[in-house]
Amino acid sequence: MEQINKQRLSVVCKILVLMLFMFCVQACRAEKECVMNSPDGKISMHFWLCSDKNAHYRVEFSGTAILGESKLGIIREDADFSKDLTLDSVSDVEAVKADYEMLQGKKRHCFYAANKRTFHLKNAAGKKMDIIFQVSDDGVAFRYYFPEKSQDIKIIKEETSSFNFIQGTKAWIQPIAEAKSGWCQTQPSYEEHYKQGIETDKLPFNNAGWVFPALFNYNKYWMLISETAPDRNYCGCRLKKDAHGNEFLIGFPQPAEVFPGGPVNPESKLPWYTPWRIIAVGDSLKVVAESTLGTDLAEASKLKDVSFVKLGRASWSWITLKDNSVVYDVQKRFIDFAADMGWEYCLIDANWDTQIGYDKIKALTEYAKSKKVGLILWYNSAGNWNTVTYTPKDKLLTHKERVKEFSRLKEMGIKGIKVDFFGGDGQSVMAYYQDIFEDAAAFGLAVNCHGATLPRGWQRTYPNLLTFEAVKGFEYVTFDQANADREPNHCCILPFTRNVFDPMDFTPVCFTEVPNIKRITTNGFELALSVIFTSGIQHFAQTPEGMGEVPDYVKDFLKEIPSYWDDIRFIDGYPGKFVVLARKFKNNWYVAGINGEDIEKNINLNLSFLKNNKTGVLITDGEDNRLFSMQNIKVGPTKPLGIKLKGNGGFVIKIED
């Protein structure tokens, strides 16, 4: 018995020692933690160096940890900043404010307020690296800065930044495709379906990684992770993780994602800023859906003159009529269609140079000008990163070639270009994008990129960049019935992910049947997408014949749909289930909702943002899914508005002041 008691006492002592040790570790950490808060005090970022001298951070919301112990650091070929770090000093908290105008997006006038703090670090060799944190009421952002001066090119091998989620966190996240996979080796182009509501430790392994932005939910808290402000000295990044666990790491592109002869991984002289890692944070989806962090932290416009930039709506034949429609007579008909609708543009797609030719394109340009319609021409980004045979190609690869082609387009009166099939996210490809934006701006050309990466705030830096694809858009509905079947669910994810910060050329709104495809969305759903999705130029998938079959009030709605928005209100929704948004243009509000499930839903809309009672026009689905219904309704700030959403259906309400 005495021996047993001694053993028990020994076990108790060991437990007490372990508890004391853990207490000391926690106390030590607490003493070394540096905490900074958002202006409203709800979000807090905790920074510290562990005993192994690695840098870490975590994020809390009102005292609840929503992002656990996460790593910070960078490994250059010449210096390791992921371990053996010393904290040299910490700056005082600095209030940061930005007040700026966007030509496009969810808000015309944006305001950003945050608290900023810089952590000055040294590695074991005495090399310097700063980590800059900014915490706003809608999220946390951080970036790295190498303050030393050097004309030698430094190369980053790895970024060890991570996002370590709490057990039970769920993700809405898109896998990235393997480089040079897919049709004509055109991947990756951010065109996959999302994994939805899967706990982070149960996500399958994906070798190429996961794209930005990615949405996460823990209890009542929502986080949207992305990046913004990549300059020419950094690649486009992604998230990577093992098959198990809750921690995501920053990942770099695959080796094949390059401009010929250019770098994949980041390289630069010093000093050197990296892009911002952004975590939009809220205790509701409303905060995330309304956030403008992606442009708040983007670089201001590099263009001195933006007077030529014109947002707009466009007709486009290829989306439903495909390659054979890119001929003179059909394009003339679609120019007439745009003119009839009061839309600003008509897009002429691939093979225009061989099926129409430069001379007849010039004639079409003159005809379009007489109709007050601008033309946009398609280009193959070319290079050896894809095997696509569509033309024109190999005309944009060098500055000299771009100047020659863009001079010709300007002389012809062309207003913009659509460039397709880019080579991935390597640093050299990211620089190629920016070369195109800058050279196009010099000749007064707008730019639309397809088969492309995420724009990451470039629309603020280069206002002539009107939109990017980077989405499994409507063209995929026209390719395959399985994509058509998933369209309602897919569209109800995008307002919470891809389209939160950046313009998205989904090419929405199709009321007519697609050849060999059974479209399962209702006409009300399709009409609502004109409000739900934002793009600096909205290419509508409707044909002139199909528009002739809808009621005049639907046609009038699409004639008047704005090209940009002044403000946004998230009203209700859940990723993949349904979404209702309100967007403001001047004194008018447009409210739109879509149902991502084939289940009828009755929802009550809180319109408290209205100043007083108004009269609105409600357009929704009729008894048949291919019919519409219209009625005048009374709306106001005090009484919720009841709406019935058909399965896979939608509605719009225009509220005039």
C-alpha positions as CSV (number, residue, x, y, z in Angstrom):
1,M,0.0,0.0,0.0
2,E,2.9,2.4,0.9
3,Q,4.5,1.7,-2.5
4,I,1.2,2.5,-4.3
5,N,0.8,5.8,-2.4
6,K,4.4,6.7,-3.3
7,Q,3.6,6.0,-7.0
8,R,0.5,8.1,-6.8
9,L,2.4,10.9,-5.1
10,S,5.0,10.7,-7.9
11,V,2.3,10.9,-10.6
12,V,0.7,13.9,-8.8
13,C,4.0,15.7,-8.5
14,K,4.7,15.1,-12.2
15,I,1.3,16.5,-13.1
16,L,1.9,19.5,-10.9
17,V,5.3,20.1,-12.4
18,L,3.9,19.9,-15.9
19,M,1.1,22.2,-15.1
20,L,3.6,24.7,-13.5
21,F,5.7,24.4,-16.6
22,M,2.8,25.1,-19.0
23,F,1.7,28.0,-16.8
24,C,5.3,29.4,-17.0
25,V,5.3,28.9,-20.7
26,Q,2.0,30.7,-21.1
27,A,3.0,33.4,-18.7
28,C,6.3,33.9,-20.6
29,R,4.4,34.1,-23.9
30,A,1.9,36.5,-22.5
31,E,4.7,38.8,-21.3
32,K,6.2,38.8,-24.8
33,E,3.0,39.1,-26.7
34,C,2.3,42.3,-28.4
35,V,-1.4,43.0,-29.0
36,M,-2.9,45.5,-31.3
37,N,-6.6,46.1,-31.8
38,S,-8.9,47.4,-34.5
39,P,-10.3,50.9,-34.1
40,D,-13.5,49.6,-32.6
41,G,-11.6,47.2,-30.3
42,K,-13.3,44.0,-31.5
43,I,-10.5,42.5,-33.5
44,S,-7.1,41.9,-31.9
45,M,-3.9,40.6,-33.4
46,H,-1.4,39.0,-31.1
47,F,2.3,38.8,-32.2
48,W,5.1,37.0,-30.4
49,L,8.4,35.2,-30.8
50,C,8.4,31.6,-29.4
51,S,11.2,30.1,-27.4
52,D,12.7,28.8,-30.7
53,K,12.7,32.4,-31.9
54,N,10.1,31.9,-34.6
55,A,7.6,34.6,-35.3
56,H,3.9,33.8,-34.7
57,Y,0.5,35.6,-34.6
58,R,-3.1,34.8,-33.8
59,V,-6.4,36.7,-34.3
60,E,-9.2,37.1,-31.8
61,F,-12.6,38.6,-32.1
62,S,-14.1,40.0,-28.9
63,G,-11.7,37.8,-26.9
64,T,-12.5,34.6,-28.9
65,A,-9.6,33.1,-30.8
66,I,-10.7,32.6,-34.4
67,L,-7.3,32.0,-35.9
68,G,-4.9,30.0,-33.8
69,E,-1.1,30.1,-33.5
70,S,0.1,30.9,-37.1
71,K,3.5,31.2,-38.5
72,L,5.3,34.2,-40.0
73,G,8.5,34.3,-42.0
74,I,10.3,34.2,-45.3
75,I,13.2,32.2,-46.6
76,R,15.4,33.9,-49.1
77,E,18.2,32.1,-50.9
78,D,20.7,34.3,-49.1
79,A,19.0,34.7,-45.8
80,D,16.5,32.8,-43.6
81,F,13.9,34.9,-41.8
82,S,11.8,31.9,-40.6
83,K,13.7,31.1,-37.5
84,D,16.3,32.4,-35.0
85,L,14.8,35.8,-35.1
86,T,15.4,38.7,-32.7
87,L,12.9,41.4,-32.1
88,D,14.9,44.6,-32.5
89,S,12.0,47.1,-31.8
90,V,8.3,47.6,-32.2
91,S,6.9,50.8,-33.5
92,D,4.2,52.8,-31.8
93,V,0.6,52.2,-33.0
94,E,-0.1,54.5,-35.9
95,A,-3.6,55.4,-37.1
96,V,-3.9,54.8,-40.9
97,K,-6.6,56.3,-43.0
98,A,-7.4,56.2,-46.7
99,D,-10.2,58.0,-48.5
100,Y,-10.4,57.2,-52.2
101,E,-12.7,56.9,-55.2
102,M,-13.1,53.7,-57.3
103,L,-14.3,53.9,-60.9
104,Q,-15.9,50.5,-60.5
105,G,-16.8,47.9,-57.9
106,K,-19.2,47.7,-54.9
107,K,-18.6,51.2,-53.7
108,R,-17.7,54.4,-55.5
109,H,-16.4,56.2,-52.4
110,C,-14.3,54.0,-50.1
111,F,-12.9,54.8,-46.6
112,Y,-10.3,52.7,-44.8
113,A,-9.3,53.2,-41.1
114,A,-6.8,50.9,-39.4
115,N,-4.2,50.7,-36.7
116,K,-0.7,50.0,-37.9
117,R,2.3,48.6,-36.2
118,T,5.7,47.5,-37.5
119,F,7.8,44.7,-35.9
120,H,11.5,45.2,-36.7
121,L,13.3,41.9,-36.8
122,K,16.8,40.5,-37.4
123,N,17.8,37.0,-38.3
124,A,20.8,35.1,-36.9
125,A,23.1,36.8,-39.4
126,G,21.9,40.2,-38.5
127,K,19.9,40.7,-41.7
128,K,16.8,42.9,-41.3
129,M,13.1,42.2,-42.0
130,D,10.0,44.1,-40.9
131,I,6.5,42.7,-40.5
132,I,3.9,45.3,-40.9
133,F,0.4,44.7,-39.5
134,Q,-2.7,46.7,-40.0
135,V,-5.9,46.0,-38.2
136,S,-9.2,47.5,-39.3
137,D,-12.8,47.0,-38.1
138,D,-13.2,44.5,-40.9
139,G,-10.0,42.6,-40.8
140,V,-6.3,42.0,-40.4
141,A,-3.6,42.5,-43.0
142,F,0.2,42.0,-43.0
143,R,3.1,42.2,-45.3
144,Y,6.9,41.9,-45.2
145,Y,9.5,44.6,-45.9
146,F,13.2,44.2,-46.4
147,P,14.6,47.7,-45.5
148,E,18.2,47.1,-46.4
149,K,19.6,48.4,-49.7
150,S,21.1,46.1,-52.3
151,Q,21.5,46.1,-56.1
152,D,21.9,42.4,-56.0
153,I,18.8,40.3,-56.9
154,K,17.4,38.5,-53.9
155,I,15.3,35.4,-54.5
156,I,12.6,34.1,-52.1
157,K,12.5,30.3,-51.9
158,E,9.6,30.1,-49.5
159,E,7.1,32.1,-47.6
160,T,6.2,30.4,-44.3
161,S,3.2,32.6,-43.5
162,S,0.3,30.4,-42.4
163,F,-3.3,30.6,-41.3
164,N,-3.9,28.0,-38.6
165,F,-7.7,27.6,-38.1
166,I,-9.5,26.4,-35.0
167,Q,-10.7,22.8,-35.0
168,G,-14.2,22.7,-36.5
169,T,-13.6,25.6,-38.9
170,K,-15.4,25.1,-42.3
171,A,-14.1,26.2,-45.7
172,W,-15.6,27.3,-49.0
173,I,-12.6,27.0,-51.2
174,Q,-11.6,26.3,-54.8
175,P,-8.8,23.9,-55.8
176,I,-6.3,25.2,-58.3
177,A,-5.6,23.1,-61.4
178,E,-2.2,21.7,-62.2
179,A,-0.1,23.9,-64.5
180,K,-0.4,23.1,-68.2
181,S,-3.4,20.8,-67.6
182,G,-6.8,21.0,-69.2
183,W,-7.8,22.0,-72.7
184,C,-4.7,23.1,-74.8
185,Q,-2.7,23.3,-71.6
186,T,-4.5,26.5,-70.5
187,Q,-4.7,25.8,-66.8
188,P,-4.5,27.2,-64.1
189,S,-7.2,29.8,-64.7
190,Y,-9.2,29.7,-61.4
191,E,-12.1,27.9,-63.1
192,E,-12.9,25.0,-60.7
193,H,-16.0,24.3,-58.6
194,Y,-15.7,25.1,-54.8
195,K,-15.5,22.6,-52.0
196,Q,-18.3,23.8,-49.7
197,G,-18.6,23.8,-46.0
198,I,-16.0,21.2,-45.4
199,E,-14.1,21.2,-42.1
200,T,-10.5,22.4,-42.8
201,D,-8.9,19.2,-41.5
202,K,-11.0,17.1,-43.8
203,L,-10.2,18.9,-47.0
204,P,-8.4,16.5,-49.4
205,F,-4.9,17.2,-50.5
206,N,-4.5,19.2,-53.7
207,N,-1.0,19.3,-55.1
208,A,-1.3,22.6,-56.8
209,G,-3.0,24.3,-53.9
210,W,-6.1,26.4,-53.3
211,V,-7.0,29.7,-54.8
212,F,-7.7,33.1,-53.3
213,P,-10.1,34.3,-52.0
214,A,-11.1,31.5,-49.6
215,L,-14.0,31.7,-47.2
216,F,-13.9,30.2,-43.7
217,N,-16.5,29.9,-40.9
218,Y,-15.9,29.2,-37.2
219,N,-19.0,29.4,-35.0
220,K,-20.6,32.7,-35.8
221,Y,-17.3,34.2,-37.2
222,W,-16.5,34.5,-40.9
223,M,-13.1,35.0,-42.5
224,L,-12.2,35.7,-46.1
225,I,-8.5,35.2,-46.9
226,S,-6.8,36.7,-50.0
227,E,-4.0,38.9,-51.1
228,T,-3.7,42.3,-52.7
229,A,-1.1,44.7,-54.2
230,P,1.3,42.3,-56.0
231,D,3.9,44.4,-57.8
232,R,6.2,43.2,-60.5
233,N,8.5,41.8,-57.9
234,Y,6.2,39.0,-56.6
235,C,4.4,36.0,-57.9
236,G,0.7,35.4,-57.5
237,C,0.3,33.2,-54.4
238,R,-2.2,30.5,-53.2
239,L,-3.0,28.5,-50.1
240,K,-1.4,25.0,-49.6
241,K,-2.0,22.4,-46.9
242,D,-1.4,18.8,-46.0
243,A,-4.2,16.3,-46.2
244,H,-4.7,16.6,-42.4
245,G,-4.7,19.4,-40.0
246,N,-6.1,22.9,-40.0
247,E,-3.1,25.0,-41.0
248,F,-2.8,26.6,-44.5
249,L,0.5,27.9,-45.8
250,I,1.2,30.5,-48.4
251,G,2.2,28.6,-51.6
252,F,4.1,29.7,-54.7
253,P,3.2,28.7,-58.3
254,Q,4.3,25.6,-60.0
255,P,7.5,25.7,-62.1
256,A,5.7,25.8,-65.5
257,E,3.8,29.0,-64.6
258,V,6.2,31.3,-66.3
259,F,6.7,33.8,-69.1
260,P,9.4,32.3,-71.3
261,G,12.8,32.9,-69.7
262,G,11.3,34.6,-66.7
263,P,11.2,33.8,-63.0
264,V,8.5,31.8,-61.1
265,N,9.4,32.7,-57.5
266,P,9.7,36.3,-56.2
267,E,13.0,38.1,-56.9
268,S,13.9,41.7,-56.4
269,K,16.6,44.2,-55.4
270,L,16.3,45.7,-51.9
271,P,14.5,47.5,-50.4
272,W,11.4,45.2,-51.1
273,Y,7.8,45.1,-50.1
274,T,5.8,41.9,-50.4
275,P,2.0,41.9,-51.2
276,W,-0.5,42.2,-48.4
277,R,-2.0,39.0,-46.9
278,I,-5.6,40.0,-46.0
279,I,-8.0,38.4,-43.6
280,A,-11.5,40.0,-43.8
281,V,-13.1,39.2,-40.4
282,G,-16.6,39.6,-39.1
283,D,-19.2,38.1,-36.7
284,S,-21.6,38.0,-39.6
285,L,-21.4,37.4,-43.4
286,K,-22.5,41.0,-43.8
287,V,-19.1,42.4,-42.7
288,V,-17.2,40.1,-45.2
289,A,-19.6,40.7,-48.1
290,E,-19.4,44.4,-47.7
291,S,-15.6,44.7,-47.1
292,T,-13.4,46.6,-49.4
293,L,-10.0,45.4,-48.0
294,G,-8.9,44.1,-51.4
295,T,-8.8,47.7,-52.8
296,D,-8.2,49.5,-49.5
297,L,-4.7,48.1,-49.5
298,A,-4.1,48.1,-53.2
299,E,-1.7,50.6,-54.7
300,A,-3.4,53.8,-55.9
301,S,-3.7,54.5,-59.6
302,K,-0.4,54.5,-61.6
303,L,-2.2,56.1,-64.5
304,K,-2.0,59.9,-64.8
305,D,-4.9,60.1,-67.2
306,V,-8.0,58.0,-66.8
307,S,-10.4,60.2,-68.8
308,F,-10.6,57.5,-71.5
309,V,-11.8,54.8,-69.1
310,K,-15.4,54.1,-69.7
311,L,-17.3,51.4,-67.8
312,G,-20.2,49.7,-69.5
313,R,-22.4,46.9,-70.7
314,A,-21.7,44.8,-73.8
315,S,-23.3,42.5,-76.3
316,W,-21.4,39.3,-77.2
317,S,-22.2,36.7,-79.8
318,W,-19.6,34.0,-79.0
319,I,-21.0,33.0,-75.5
320,T,-24.1,31.2,-77.1
321,L,-23.4,31.2,-80.8
322,K,-19.7,30.2,-80.6
323,D,-16.9,30.4,-83.3
324,N,-19.1,30.6,-86.4
325,S,-20.7,33.8,-85.1
326,V,-17.5,35.8,-85.4
327,V,-18.3,37.0,-88.9
328,Y,-19.1,40.5,-90.3
329,D,-22.9,40.2,-90.6
330,V,-23.4,38.6,-87.1
331,Q,-21.2,41.2,-85.5
332,K,-23.1,44.0,-87.2
333,R,-26.3,42.5,-85.8
334,F,-24.8,42.5,-82.3
335,I,-23.7,46.1,-82.7
336,D,-27.3,47.0,-83.5
337,F,-28.3,45.0,-80.4
338,A,-26.0,46.9,-78.1
339,A,-27.2,50.2,-79.7
340,D,-30.8,49.3,-79.2
341,M,-30.2,48.4,-75.5
342,G,-28.1,51.6,-74.9
343,W,-25.1,49.5,-74.0
344,E,-21.6,50.9,-74.5
345,Y,-19.8,48.0,-76.1
346,C,-19.8,45.0,-78.4
347,L,-17.2,42.3,-77.9
348,I,-15.8,40.6,-81.1
349,D,-14.2,37.3,-80.1
350,A,-11.5,34.9,-81.3
351,N,-10.5,34.6,-85.0
352,W,-11.8,38.0,-85.9
353,D,-8.5,38.6,-87.8
354,T,-9.1,35.7,-90.1
355,Q,-12.9,35.5,-90.3
356,I,-13.5,39.2,-90.6
357,G,-10.1,40.9,-91.1
358,Y,-8.6,44.2,-90.1
359,D,-10.1,46.2,-93.0
360,K,-13.7,45.0,-92.3
361,I,-13.1,45.4,-88.5
362,K,-12.3,49.0,-89.2
363,A,-15.6,49.3,-91.2
364,L,-17.4,47.7,-88.3
365,T,-15.7,50.2,-85.9
366,E,-17.0,53.1,-88.0
367,Y,-20.5,51.6,-88.1
368,A,-20.4,51.0,-84.4
369,K,-19.3,54.6,-83.7
370,S,-22.3,55.9,-85.7
371,K,-24.4,53.8,-83.2
372,K,-22.4,55.1,-80.2
373,V,-21.1,51.6,-79.5
374,G,-17.4,50.9,-78.9
375,L,-15.7,47.7,-80.0
376,I,-13.5,45.3,-78.0
377,L,-11.3,42.8,-79.8
378,W,-10.1,39.4,-78.5
379,Y,-6.4,38.4,-78.4
380,N,-4.6,35.2,-77.6
381,S,-1.9,36.0,-74.9
382,A,0.2,33.5,-76.9
383,G,3.7,32.4,-75.7
384,N,4.6,28.7,-75.2
385,W,2.4,28.3,-72.1
386,N,-0.6,27.1,-74.2
387,T,-1.3,25.3,-77.5
388,V,-4.4,27.2,-78.4
389,T,-4.6,27.9,-82.1
390,Y,-7.2,30.8,-81.9
391,T,-5.9,34.1,-83.4
392,P,-4.7,36.8,-83.3
393,K,-1.7,35.5,-81.3
394,D,1.9,36.5,-80.7
395,K,1.1,40.2,-81.0
396,L,1.4,41.2,-77.4
397,L,4.5,39.4,-76.1
398,T,6.9,42.4,-76.2
399,H,6.6,46.1,-75.7
400,K,7.6,46.7,-79.3
401,E,4.9,44.4,-80.6
402,R,2.3,45.8,-78.2
403,V,3.0,49.4,-79.3
404,K,2.7,48.4,-83.0
405,E,-0.6,46.6,-82.4
406,F,-2.1,49.1,-80.0
407,S,-1.2,52.0,-82.4
408,R,-3.1,50.2,-85.1
409,L,-6.1,49.7,-82.8
410,K,-6.2,53.3,-81.7
411,E,-6.1,54.5,-85.4
412,M,-9.0,52.2,-86.1
413,G,-11.0,53.5,-83.2
414,I,-11.1,50.3,-81.1
415,K,-11.9,50.9,-77.4
416,G,-10.6,47.8,-75.7
417,I,-9.0,44.4,-75.8
418,K,-9.8,41.0,-74.3
419,V,-6.7,38.9,-73.7
420,D,-7.1,35.2,-73.1
421,F,-5.2,32.1,-71.9
422,F,-2.4,33.4,-69.6
423,G,0.4,31.2,-68.3
424,G,-0.3,31.1,-64.5
425,D,0.9,33.0,-61.5
426,G,4.7,33.1,-61.8
427,Q,6.3,36.5,-61.1
428,S,7.2,36.9,-64.8
429,V,3.5,36.3,-65.8
430,M,2.3,38.8,-63.2
431,A,4.7,41.3,-64.7
432,Y,3.4,40.5,-68.2
433,Y,-0.2,41.4,-67.1
434,Q,1.0,44.8,-65.8
435,D,3.0,45.4,-69.0
436,I,-0.2,44.9,-71.0
437,F,-2.2,47.3,-68.7
438,E,0.3,50.1,-68.9
439,D,0.9,49.8,-72.7
440,A,-2.9,49.6,-73.3
441,A,-3.5,52.7,-71.2
442,A,-0.9,54.6,-73.3
443,F,-3.2,54.1,-76.3
444,G,-6.5,54.7,-74.5
445,L,-7.5,51.0,-74.4
446,A,-9.5,49.2,-71.8
447,V,-8.5,45.7,-70.8
448,N,-10.4,42.5,-70.0
449,C,-8.5,39.3,-69.1
450,H,-9.8,35.7,-69.5
451,G,-8.2,32.4,-68.8
452,A,-6.5,34.4,-66.1
453,T,-5.4,34.8,-62.5
454,L,-7.2,36.8,-59.8
455,P,-6.7,40.6,-60.3
456,R,-5.9,41.2,-56.6
457,G,-6.8,44.9,-56.5
458,W,-5.2,45.8,-59.9
459,Q,-8.4,47.5,-60.9
460,R,-7.5,50.3,-58.5
461,T,-3.9,50.5,-59.6
462,Y,-4.7,50.3,-63.3
463,P,-8.3,51.8,-63.8
464,N,-8.3,50.8,-67.5
465,L,-8.5,47.2,-66.3
466,L,-12.2,46.7,-66.4
467,T,-12.6,43.0,-65.5
468,F,-11.0,39.6,-65.2
469,E,-12.6,36.2,-65.7
470,A,-10.9,33.9,-63.1
471,V,-14.2,32.1,-62.5
472,K,-16.1,29.1,-63.8
473,G,-18.4,31.4,-65.6
474,F,-21.5,31.0,-67.8
475,E,-19.4,29.6,-70.8
476,Y,-19.1,26.4,-68.8
477,V,-22.9,26.2,-68.6
478,T,-22.9,26.1,-72.4
479,F,-20.3,23.4,-72.4
480,D,-21.7,20.7,-70.2
481,Q,-25.0,19.8,-68.5
482,A,-23.2,19.0,-65.2
483,N,-22.1,22.7,-65.0
484,A,-25.6,23.9,-65.9
485,D,-27.0,21.7,-63.0
486,R,-24.6,23.3,-60.6
487,E,-25.1,26.9,-61.7
488,P,-27.5,28.0,-59.0
489,N,-25.4,26.7,-56.2
490,H,-22.2,28.0,-57.7
491,C,-23.6,31.5,-58.3
492,C,-24.6,31.6,-54.6
493,I,-21.0,31.1,-53.5
494,L,-19.3,33.8,-55.7
495,P,-20.7,36.9,-53.9
496,F,-19.0,35.6,-50.7
497,T,-15.7,34.6,-52.4
498,R,-14.5,35.5,-55.9
499,N,-16.5,38.7,-56.4
500,V,-16.1,40.2,-52.9
501,F,-13.1,42.4,-53.8
502,D,-12.4,42.1,-57.5
503,P,-14.4,42.5,-60.8
504,M,-15.6,39.2,-62.2
505,D,-16.5,38.6,-65.9
506,F,-19.0,35.7,-65.3
507,T,-20.9,36.8,-68.4
508,P,-24.4,36.5,-66.9
509,V,-28.0,36.8,-68.0
510,C,-29.3,34.3,-70.5
511,F,-33.1,33.9,-70.9
512,T,-33.0,31.6,-73.9
513,E,-32.2,27.9,-74.2
514,V,-28.6,26.9,-74.8
515,P,-28.0,24.3,-77.6
516,N,-27.8,20.8,-76.1
517,I,-28.2,22.1,-72.5
518,K,-31.2,22.2,-70.2
519,R,-30.8,25.4,-68.2
520,I,-32.2,24.9,-64.7
521,T,-32.1,28.5,-63.5
522,T,-35.3,30.5,-63.9
523,N,-35.4,33.7,-65.9
524,G,-35.8,35.6,-62.6
525,F,-32.5,34.1,-61.4
526,E,-30.7,35.1,-64.6
527,L,-32.0,38.7,-64.4
528,A,-30.9,39.0,-60.8
529,L,-27.3,38.2,-61.7
530,S,-27.1,41.6,-63.5
531,V,-27.2,43.1,-59.9
532,I,-25.6,40.3,-57.9
533,F,-22.3,40.2,-59.8
534,T,-20.1,43.2,-60.3
535,S,-17.8,43.9,-63.3
536,G,-16.3,47.0,-64.8
537,I,-17.8,45.8,-68.1
538,Q,-20.7,43.4,-67.9
539,H,-20.9,41.1,-71.0
540,F,-24.5,39.8,-71.2
541,A,-25.0,36.3,-72.6
542,Q,-28.4,37.2,-74.1
543,T,-28.9,37.2,-77.9
544,P,-30.9,40.0,-79.7
545,E,-33.6,37.4,-80.7
546,G,-33.9,36.2,-77.0
547,M,-34.2,39.8,-75.8
548,G,-37.0,40.3,-78.2
549,E,-39.0,37.6,-76.4
550,V,-39.0,39.1,-72.9
551,P,-41.5,41.7,-71.6
552,D,-40.7,45.3,-72.2
553,Y,-40.2,45.9,-68.5
554,V,-37.4,43.3,-68.4
555,K,-35.8,44.8,-71.4
556,D,-36.1,48.3,-69.9
557,F,-34.5,47.1,-66.7
558,L,-31.4,45.8,-68.6
559,K,-31.3,49.0,-70.6
560,E,-31.0,51.0,-67.3
561,I,-28.8,48.6,-65.3
562,P,-25.9,50.7,-64.0
563,S,-22.3,50.1,-65.1
564,Y,-21.0,50.8,-61.5
565,W,-22.3,51.0,-58.0
566,D,-22.1,53.7,-55.3
567,D,-22.8,51.4,-52.3
568,I,-23.8,48.0,-51.2
569,R,-25.9,46.3,-48.4
570,F,-25.8,42.6,-47.7
571,I,-29.3,41.7,-46.7
572,D,-29.4,37.9,-46.2
573,G,-27.9,34.7,-47.5
574,Y,-25.6,31.7,-46.9
575,P,-22.9,30.4,-49.2
576,G,-24.3,28.1,-51.8
577,K,-27.9,28.4,-50.4
578,F,-29.1,31.9,-51.4
579,V,-28.0,35.5,-51.4
580,V,-29.8,38.9,-51.3
581,L,-27.9,42.1,-52.0
582,A,-28.9,45.7,-52.4
583,R,-26.8,48.0,-54.5
584,K,-27.1,51.8,-54.8
585,F,-26.7,53.9,-57.9
586,K,-27.1,57.6,-57.4
587,N,-30.5,57.9,-55.5
588,N,-31.8,54.5,-56.6
589,W,-31.5,51.1,-54.9
590,Y,-31.5,47.8,-56.7
591,V,-32.3,44.8,-54.6
592,A,-31.6,41.3,-56.0
593,G,-31.8,37.8,-54.7
594,I,-31.1,34.3,-56.1
595,N,-31.9,30.8,-54.7
596,G,-29.1,28.3,-55.0
597,E,-31.3,25.3,-54.2
598,D,-34.3,23.7,-55.9
599,I,-36.4,24.4,-52.9
600,E,-39.0,27.2,-52.6
601,K,-38.1,29.7,-49.9
602,N,-39.9,32.5,-48.1
603,I,-37.6,35.2,-46.9
604,N,-38.1,38.5,-45.1
605,L,-35.9,41.3,-46.3
606,N,-34.7,44.0,-43.8
607,L,-34.6,47.2,-45.8
608,S,-33.7,49.4,-42.8
609,F,-31.1,51.2,-45.0
610,L,-33.9,53.1,-46.7
611,K,-34.5,56.5,-45.3
612,N,-38.3,56.4,-45.6
613,N,-41.2,54.6,-47.4
614,K,-40.8,54.1,-51.1
615,T,-42.4,52.6,-54.1
616,G,-40.5,49.8,-55.8
617,V,-40.9,47.7,-58.9
618,L,-40.6,43.9,-58.2
619,I,-39.7,41.6,-61.1
620,T,-39.6,37.9,-60.3
621,D,-40.5,34.5,-61.8
622,G,-43.9,33.8,-63.2
623,E,-45.8,30.6,-62.9
624,D,-43.5,29.1,-65.6
625,N,-39.7,29.3,-65.0
626,R,-39.3,31.0,-68.4
627,L,-41.9,33.7,-67.6
628,F,-41.7,36.9,-65.6
629,S,-44.0,38.6,-63.1
630,M,-44.0,42.3,-62.4
631,Q,-45.7,44.4,-59.7
632,N,-45.4,47.7,-57.9
633,I,-44.8,47.3,-54.2
634,K,-44.4,49.5,-51.1
635,V,-41.2,49.2,-49.2
636,G,-39.8,50.9,-46.2
637,P,-37.2,50.9,-43.4
638,T,-39.5,49.6,-40.6
639,K,-41.4,46.7,-42.0
640,P,-39.6,43.6,-43.4
641,L,-40.6,42.7,-47.0
642,G,-41.7,39.2,-47.6
643,I,-40.4,37.5,-50.8
644,K,-41.1,34.1,-52.2
645,L,-38.1,32.6,-54.0
646,K,-38.9,29.7,-56.4
647,G,-36.4,26.8,-56.5
648,N,-33.4,28.0,-58.5
649,G,-35.2,31.3,-58.9
650,G,-34.6,34.9,-58.3
651,F,-35.9,38.5,-58.2
652,V,-35.0,42.1,-58.6
653,I,-36.5,45.2,-57.1
654,K,-35.8,48.7,-58.3
655,I,-36.5,51.4,-55.7
656,E,-36.5,54.9,-57.0
657,D,-36.0,57.9,-54.7
